[in-house]
Amino acid sequence: MPKKGSTHKPDTDPDIAAKSEEPCADSDSTSDKKSADNSEKPPAEELDRTTFNSAVENSMHTAAANSEKDPVIGKTLHGKYQILELLGAGGMSRVYKAQQTLTRKIVALKLLHKHLSSNPTMMRRFQAEAQASHHLAHQNIITVYDFGLTEDNQPFIIMDYLEGRALSEIVRTWGQLSIDRCLSIAKQILEALEHAHDSGVLHRDLKPSNIVLIPVGDNTDYVKLVDFGIAKILPKAGLEAQELTQSGDVFGSPLYMSPEQCMGNMTDARSDIYAVGCLLYECLTGKPPLVGNNTLETMHKQVSEMPAGLSNVKADVRLVKQLEDIVFKAMAKEPENRFQSAPEMRKAIEQTQSEWRGGSAAVAYMRRYGNKLDRLLKNKLGKRWRTKIAITALMTIFVLHYSIMMSTLYHPGSAPELSQRLIPWSATDQPFYKTVAAEKMQRMRPITDASDTDELTDFAEKVTEIGSSETGRFRIFFYRGIDRLYRGDFDAAYGYLQQALALSEAVGMGESMDIGFLHLAQAACLYEIYKIKNDETALKSALAETRLAEFIFTSASQIKPVAMAKCSEGTACHLLGKEIEALVSFKFAASETYSTIIGKINRQRERDKLTHDAPIVFRWADVNQNSMGYQLSSLGDYLVENNEGVNALPSATNEEALPYESATVPGLPTRSKLRELAFFRGKLVPRSSLYLNAVITYIMDAEECYQLLVNMCEQRGAGRGSLTTAIARANLGMARLKKGLALRDLAIDKLRDKQFDQFGPLNEQAKVRFTEAVKELELARRALELHFGTNHKYLAYALLNLSDAQMNLGQFNKGLSTRSEAHSILSRAAQ
């Protein structure tokens, strides 16, 4: 026993500063945290008695040295308490040895740091500690005699001067304590808690450093419970109810905190019972029950894990079994499964002390290891491990049931991969070559007054006799080339267009709009020849012709044809592996496409004299639907096929030009979407970026392109049942499926990184995409059956995408049935 005594210093350890500054920091790092670290060492490595006494002597010399510099030493507070020396200091307060001037009694004086005296929370907490301790009168609880303020307005507490040692020091020094000693200490702690709880006070910070053992008569382990700094005073205490922590705040020492305390939930007397279980475990084994690598990990273990058994307690297996029952009942994760009061736990200990020899050792052994298995499974599988094992068994049967079907349906090579299931726009009646031909025909009709291609051909034959003039010959070749292109005779069309191009310089039309369309028409011929013959030279020539057309259209300030040409250029570059050039082309096309639609809406609003926020239904008749359909489908196809690299395109526009949400065009950029998040390059990013409060970069993706395309096709003559609508809707469903899969992968990454707050929202967004994909693909399926029949590969593509969306929504029966149907269609189509 140290000569001077070692009155307990509840906040003199360095880590108490952490408790006053960080709610969930352990308030006894120098004792409890070292205990957690040193408990792993074998007894041979523990400090012996001499080493301990030397450490205590050194610490007293340090305190004495600090005392010489402390201006408070020697002062007398209120004429009653003369401060003699500094015993210790922490982050919240200092503890001094003092003497009552009248009675000459030695007391301990706890003084709040001066810089914390202006902190209302610290003042209230200090006052609550004084009230809680002063209100309690029990032989196992430290006595508080007085509370007041110094002349400098610093609060102080006068309490017992205890000549003893903290339980943390004893356990750290000697490791395991004898069973009788452990149970004696636990019973005294429970008696103190019984009085505190009956008086309406919860301690909430029980730990070895707050248990002081002093010699009283023959009992060298007389318990004194100290430090009510974060106690909770209930209304029945006869005092004003006090709760200095808000709901969700976490206070205490993680090594001994109950699960509800770790989670910031409401605490009651059973929270203190949990801490007693931890203390008893540490006394019996020499180490805390649950220790993580850091504070958060330790708290997580308190919430979700049970400690190992008392394997290093050397005693009769029947006694060890009953001790484990007491400890693990006190440390039950759910408060209702613990001892419900301190007297109940104390009676269980007393019963164990007197009756542990009853029963069979073999039965105790079997039950002990049965409980060990139960704890192991709880740690691995959670508290409902029996239910989980039953569910696992049922799931195993389920998996076995479907494994045969899935091994057949999902065998590699049995069906096209997701990236190969896009239905090309060329499957409609408006492929690129027809779009180019139709665009030129519309410009020729005012001249020819022809109503269809047959009349156009007749006109081309009758314009003039061959050789009558160079201009006549140019137009004959040009019009015949356009006519043959529209009919799908690409070799003949290309021949006519070449002859027309040879005459263009002679007739002075070298850089006219007609020559621009002539180059674009040649590019369309060469592109179709490439698809038929798989001739890369033809594709390279198509790219060159497209760029010549772009140059002429740009020179003539005709931006709309440039957008169509850019889509063609981007497609060719993508096929040739020139991804950077393809990206640049599609970015221009996207910006121009969206600008065209937004400009038409704003002009329609001005024409109809509508306010900026009045509802408006866009009239697609004001847009060249052939070229717009090709542009939107090209953009969507590019984005869907390249989701691993680029799955969205940034487009520069003016915020003031964007319509409000009242413009009923699904998929159109609107002001209300500017704050949304988009999936771009594998990350969720803001959909817009603002520059100079005027120009924004708006990110558009395949979903928006196909949604606009569906809306446009539905408003055309054939409506929802048309082939163009069906293909646009099928590809929209595929785009939503792919975005759902990408979001699901990102959610799983967040889960793997334990970013649980981000996993939930991402997973919900993925489910929304899968649900929308199922809806679109179900509608597309019926229309595709009508146009293609039930033996076409494009119908099978839509069904395969539908199956994947259903499977990701957990609709396994539907998903497998749909996939089986798709396999049947592919087999019939192959025959």
Residue pairs with C-beta under 8 A, 6 or more apart in sequence:
1 163
1 164
1 165
1 215
2 53
2 56
2 57
2 60
2 163
2 165
4 60
5 161
5 162
5 163
5 164
6 56
6 87
6 162
6 163
6 164
6 165
6 166
7 87
7 95
7 97
7 108
7 160
7 161
7 162
7 163
8 142
8 162
8 164
8 166
8 209
8 210
8 212
8 224
8 226
8 227
9 87
9 88
9 90
9 95
10 16
10 95
10 110
10 209
10 210
10 226
10 227
10 229
11 19
11 20
11 27
11 90
11 91
11 92
11 93
11 95
11 110
11 227
11 229
12 87
12 88
12 89
12 90
12 93
12 94
12 95
13 27
13 28
13 29
13 30
13 31
13 90
13 209
14 29
14 30
14 90
14 91
15 25
15 26
15 27
15 28
15 29
15 30
15 33
15 91
16 27
16 28
16 90
16 91
16 92
17 90
17 91
17 92
18 25
18 26
18 27
18 29
18 91
19 25
19 26
19 27
19 91
19 92
19 229
19 230
19 251
20 91
20 92
20 116
20 122
21 91
23 245
23 249
23 250
23 251
24 250
24 251
24 252
24 254
24 295
24 296
24 299
25 295
26 32
26 33
26 253
26 254
26 255
26 295
27 205
27 207
27 229
27 252
27 253
28 168
28 207
28 208
28 209
28 210
28 253
31 166
31 168
31 169
31 172
31 208
31 209
32 168
32 207
32 208
32 209
32 253
32 255
32 256
32 288
33 255
34 172
35 168
35 171
35 172
35 208
35 255
35 282
35 287
35 288
36 255
36 287
36 288
36 291
38 46
38 172
39 175
39 282
39 285
39 286
39 287
39 288
39 291
40 287
43 175
43 176
43 286
46 172
46 173
46 174
46 175
47 55
47 172
47 173
49 173
52 169
52 173
63 85
63 86
63 87
63 88
64 85
64 86
66 86
66 89
67 73
67 85
67 86
70 86
70 94
72 83
72 94
72 96
72 111
73 83
73 84
73 85
73 86
73 96
74 82
74 83
75 82
75 83
76 82
76 83
76 101
77 83
77 98
77 109
77 148
77 150
77 156
78 148
79 101
80 100
80 101
80 102
80 146
81 98
81 99
81 100
81 101
81 107
81 109
81 146
81 158
82 98
82 99
82 101
83 96
83 97
83 98
83 109
84 96
84 97
84 98
84 99
85 96
85 97
86 94
86 95
86 96
86 97
87 95
87 96
87 97
87 108
88 94
88 95
89 95
91 113
92 112
92 113
92 116
92 122
92 126
92 229
93 110
93 111
93 112
93 113
93 116
93 126
94 110
94 111
94 113
95 108
95 109
95 110
95 111
96 108
96 109
96 110
96 111
97 106
97 108
97 109
97 161
98 106
98 107
98 108
98 109
98 158
99 105
99 106
99 107
100 107
106 161
107 145
107 158
107 159
107 160
107 161
108 158
108 159
108 160
108 161
108 162
109 156
109 157
109 158
109 159
110 156
110 157
110 159
111 150
111 154
111 155
111 156
112 122
112 123
112 126
112 154
112 155
112 156
113 154
114 152
114 154
116 122
116 123
117 123
117 152
117 153
117 154
117 155
121 244
123 155
124 242
124 244
125 229
125 230
125 244
126 155
126 157
126 229
127 147
127 155
128 228
128 229
128 231
128 233
128 242
128 244
129 157
129 227
129 228
129 229
129 231
130 144
130 147
130 155
130 157
131 147
131 233
131 239
131 242
132 201
132 228
132 231
132 233
133 141
133 142
133 143
133 144
133 157
133 159
133 228
134 144
134 145
134 147
135 199
135 201
135 233
135 237
135 238
135 239
136 195
136 196
136 199
136 201
137 143
137 195
138 191
138 192
138 195
138 196
140 188
140 189
140 191
140 192
140 195
140 222
140 223
140 224
140 225
141 192
141 195
141 196
141 224
141 225
141 226
142 159
142 160
142 162
142 212
142 224
142 225
142 226
143 159
143 160
144 157
144 158
144 159
145 158
145 159
146 157
146 158
147 155
147 156
147 157
147 158
148 155
148 156
149 155
149 156
150 156
160 224
162 212
162 214
162 224
162 226
163 214
163 215
164 212
164 213
164 214
164 215
164 222
164 224
165 212
165 213
166 208
166 209
166 210
166 211
166 212
166 213
167 185
167 208
167 209
167 211
167 212
167 213
167 279
167 283
168 207
168 208
168 209
168 211
170 177
170 213
171 177
171 208
171 282
171 283
171 286
175 286
176 283
176 284
176 285
176 286
176 312
176 313
177 185
177 283
177 284
177 286
179 284
179 313
179 315
179 319
179 323
180 353
181 221
181 283
182 280
182 283
182 284
183 280
183 349
183 352
183 353
184 221
185 211
185 213
185 221
185 223
185 283
186 276
186 279
186 280
186 283
186 346
186 349
187 346
187 349
187 350
188 221
188 222
188 223
189 206
189 211
189 223
189 225
189 276
189 279
190 276
190 342
190 343
190 345
190 346
190 349
191 342
191 346
192 223
192 225
193 203
193 225
193 269
193 272
193 273
193 276
193 342
194 341
194 342
194 343
194 346
196 202
196 203
196 225
197 269
197 272
197 341
197 342
199 237
200 233
200 234
200 235
200 236
200 237
200 238
200 239
201 228
201 231
201 232
201 233
201 234
201 237
202 231
202 232
202 234
202 267
202 268
202 269
202 271
202 272
203 210
203 225
203 228
203 231
203 272
203 275
204 230
204 231
204 232
204 251
204 252
204 261
204 267
204 271
204 272
205 227
205 228
205 229
205 230
205 231
205 251
205 252
205 253
206 225
206 256
206 272
206 275
206 276
206 278
206 279
207 253
207 255
207 256
207 275
207 279
208 279
208 282
210 225
210 226
210 227
211 223
211 224
211 225
211 226
211 279
212 223
212 224
212 226
213 220
213 221
213 222
213 223
213 224
214 222
214 224
215 222
216 222
230 244
230 245
230 251
230 252
232 242
232 243
232 267
233 239
233 240
233 241
233 242
234 241
235 241
245 251
247 264
247 265
247 266
248 264
249 264
250 257
250 261
250 262
250 263
250 264
250 299
251 261
252 261
254 262
254 295
254 298
254 299
254 302
255 278
255 288
255 290
255 291
255 298
256 274
256 275
256 278
256 279
256 288
257 274
257 275
257 299
257 302
258 267
258 270
258 271
258 274
258 275
258 302
258 335
259 274
259 302
259 303
259 333
260 266
260 267
260 271
260 335
261 267
261 271
262 299
262 300
262 302
262 303
263 303
268 335
269 340
269 341
269 342
270 335
270 338
270 339
270 340
271 335
272 342
273 330
273 338
273 339
273 341
273 342
273 345
274 330
274 331
274 332
274 335
274 338
276 330
276 342
276 345
277 289
277 326
277 327
277 328
277 329
277 330
277 331
277 338
278 288
278 289
278 290
278 331
280 326
280 327
280 330
281 288
281 289
281 307
281 310
281 327
281 331
282 288
282 289
284 310
284 313
284 323
284 327
285 310
285 312
285 313
286 312
289 307
289 327
289 331
290 298
290 301
290 302
290 305
290 307
291 298
291 301
292 298
292 299
292 300
292 301
303 333
304 333
304 379
304 382
305 378
305 379
306 328
306 331
306 333
306 375
306 378
306 379
307 331
307 375
308 375
309 324
309 368
309 371
309 372
309 375
310 320
310 323
310 324
310 327
313 320
313 323
315 323
316 356
316 357
316 361
317 361
317 364
317 365
317 368
318 356
318 357
318 358
318 359
318 361
318 364
319 352
319 356
320 368
321 364
321 365
321 367
321 368
322 352
322 356
323 352
324 368
324 371
325 371
326 345
326 348
326 349
326 352
328 371
328 375
329 337
329 338
329 339
329 348
330 338
330 339
330 345
331 338
332 338
333 383
334 383
339 345
339 348
374 385
377 385
377 389
378 385
381 388
381 389
382 388
402 812
402 816
405 816
405 820
406 816
408 414
409 415
409 816
409 819
409 820
409 823
410 819
414 823
415 796
415 800
415 819
415 822
415 823
415 826
416 797
416 800
418 734
418 737
418 738
418 741
418 800
418 801
418 804
419 641
421 734
421 797
421 798
421 800
421 801
422 637
422 640
422 641
422 731
422 734
422 797
423 727
423 730
423 731
423 794
423 797
423 798
424 637
425 431
425 432
425 629
425 630
425 633
425 634
425 637
425 727
426 432
427 723
427 727
427 794
428 629
428 723
428 724
428 727
429 723
429 724
430 438
430 626
430 629
430 630
430 724
432 524
432 527
432 568
432 630
433 485
433 486
433 488
433 490
433 521
433 524
433 525
433 527
433 528
434 486
434 626
435 564
435 626
435 627
435 629
435 630
436 485
436 517
436 520
436 521
436 523
436 524
436 564
437 482
437 483
437 485
437 486
437 521
437 524
438 486
438 626
439 517
439 561
439 564
439 624
439 626
439 627
440 482
440 517
440 521
441 453
441 456
441 482
441 486
442 624
443 513
443 517
444 450
444 456
444 479
444 482
445 451
448 455
448 456
448 459
450 456
450 458
450 459
453 483
453 486
453 487
456 479
456 482
456 483
457 479
457 480
457 483
459 479
460 475
460 476
460 479
460 480
460 483
461 476
463 472
463 475
463 476
463 479
464 472
464 473
464 476
465 472
466 472
466 473
466 476
467 473
470 503
470 506
470 507
471 507
473 503
474 500
474 503
474 504
474 506
474 507
474 509
477 496
477 497
477 499
477 500
477 503
478 496
478 497
478 500
478 514
478 518
480 496
481 493
481 494
481 495
481 496
481 497
481 500
481 518
481 521
482 493
482 521
483 493
484 490
484 492
484 493
484 496
485 493
485 497
485 521
485 524
485 525
488 528
490 525
490 528
490 529
490 532
491 525
491 529
493 521
493 525
494 522
494 525
494 526
494 529
497 518
497 521
497 522
497 525
498 522
500 518
501 515
501 518
501 519
501 522
504 510
504 515
504 518
509 515
511 552
511 555
511 556
512 552
512 556
513 552
513 553
513 556
513 558
513 561
515 552
516 548
516 549
516 552
516 553
516 556
516 558
516 561
517 549
517 561
519 545
519 546
519 548
519 549
519 552
520 545
520 546
520 549
520 561
520 564
520 565
520 568
522 542
522 545
523 542
523 543
523 545
523 546
523 549
523 565
523 568
524 542
524 568
526 538
526 539
526 541
526 542
526 545
527 538
527 539
527 542
527 568
527 571
527 572
529 535
529 538
530 536
530 538
530 539
530 542
536 576
539 572
539 575
539 576
540 572
540 576
542 568
542 572
543 569
543 572
543 573
543 576
546 565
546 568
546 569
546 572
547 569
549 561
549 565
550 562
550 565
550 566
550 569
553 559
553 561
553 562
553 565
554 562
559 592
560 592
560 596
560 624
560 627
561 627
562 588
562 592
563 588
563 589
563 592
563 593
563 596
563 627
563 631
564 589
564 627
564 630
564 631
566 585
566 586
566 588
566 589
566 592
567 585
567 586
567 589
567 630
567 631
567 634
567 635
568 634
569 581
569 585
570 581
570 582
570 583
570 585
570 586
570 589
570 634
570 638
571 582
571 634
571 638
573 579
573 581
573 582
573 585
574 582
574 638
574 641
574 642
579 642
579 645
582 638
583 646
583 649
586 634
586 635
586 638
586 649
587 649
587 650
587 651
589 631
589 634
589 635
590 635
590 649
590 651
590 700
590 705
591 651
591 652
591 653
593 628
593 631
593 632
593 635
594 651
594 653
594 668
594 669
594 698
594 700
595 651
595 653
595 657
596 623
596 628
597 618
597 623
597 628
597 665
597 668
597 708
598 653
598 657
598 658
598 659
598 668
598 669
599 657
600 618
600 622
600 623
601 616
601 618
601 659
601 663
601 665
601 668
602 657
602 659
604 616
604 618
604 619
604 622
605 612
605 614
605 616
605 659
608 616
610 616
612 660
613 660
613 662
614 662
615 662
615 663
615 664
616 659
616 662
616 663
616 664
617 664
618 663
618 664
618 665
618 668
620 711
620 712
620 715
620 716
623 712
625 712
625 716
628 712
629 709
629 712
629 713
629 724
632 705
632 706
632 708
632 709
632 712
633 705
633 709
633 728
633 731
635 649
635 702
635 705
636 702
636 705
636 706
636 709
636 731
636 732
636 735
637 731
639 646
639 647
639 648
639 649
639 701
639 702
639 705
639 735
640 702
640 731
640 734
640 735
640 738
643 702
643 738
643 739
643 742
645 681
646 681
647 679
647 680
647 681
647 701
647 702
647 738
647 739
647 742
648 678
648 679
648 680
648 681
648 699
648 700
648 701
648 702
649 699
649 700
649 701
650 697
650 698
650 699
651 669
651 697
651 698
651 699
651 700
652 695
652 696
652 697
652 698
653 669
653 695
653 696
653 698
654 694
654 695
654 696
655 671
655 674
655 690
655 694
655 695
655 696
656 694
658 669
658 670
658 671
658 674
658 698
659 668
659 670
659 671
660 670
660 671
660 672
661 670
661 671
661 672
663 670
665 708
665 711
666 707
666 708
666 710
666 711
667 703
667 704
667 705
667 706
667 707
667 708
667 710
667 711
668 704
668 708
669 698
669 700
669 704
673 687
673 688
674 687
674 688
674 696
674 698
675 686
675 687
675 688
676 686
676 687
677 684
677 685
677 686
677 687
678 684
678 685
678 686
678 687
678 699
678 701
679 701
679 739
679 742
679 743
679 746
680 699
680 701
682 742
682 746
683 746
684 746
684 762
685 699
687 698
687 699
688 696
688 697
688 698
688 699
689 696
689 697
690 696
691 697
701 735
701 739
702 735
702 738
702 739
703 732
703 735
703 736
703 739
705 735
706 728
706 729
706 731
706 732
706 735
707 732
709 728
709 732
710 725
710 728
710 729
710 732
713 722
713 724
713 725
713 728
714 720
714 725
716 722
716 724
716 725
718 724
718 725
719 725
720 779
720 783
721 783
721 786
722 783
723 783
723 787
725 783
726 780
726 783
726 784
726 786
726 787
727 780
727 784
727 794
729 776
729 777
729 779
729 780
729 783
730 776
730 777
730 780
730 781
730 784
730 794
730 797
730 798
730 801
732 776
733 772
733 773
733 774
733 775
733 776
733 777
733 780
733 798
733 801
733 802
733 805
734 773
734 777
734 801
736 769
736 770
736 772
736 773
736 776
736 805
737 769
737 770
737 773
737 777
737 801
737 804
737 805
737 808
739 769
740 766
740 767
740 768
740 769
740 770
740 773
740 805
740 808
741 766
741 804
741 808
743 762
743 763
743 765
743 766
743 769
744 762
744 763
744 766
744 808
746 762
747 758
747 759
747 762
747 763
747 766
748 759
750 756
750 758
750 759
750 762
751 759
766 808
767 809
770 805
770 808
770 809
771 809
773 801
773 802
773 805
774 802
774 805
774 806
774 809
777 798
777 799
777 801
777 802
777 805
778 802
780 798
781 795
781 798
781 799
781 802
784 792
784 794
784 795
784 798
785 795
788 794
788 795
789 795
790 825
790 828
791 825
791 828
791 829
792 825
792 829
793 825
793 826
793 829
795 825
796 822
796 823
796 825
796 826
796 829
797 822
799 818
799 819
799 821
799 822
799 825
800 819
800 822
802 818
803 815
803 816
803 818
803 819
803 822
804 815
806 812
806 814
806 815
806 818
807 815
807 816
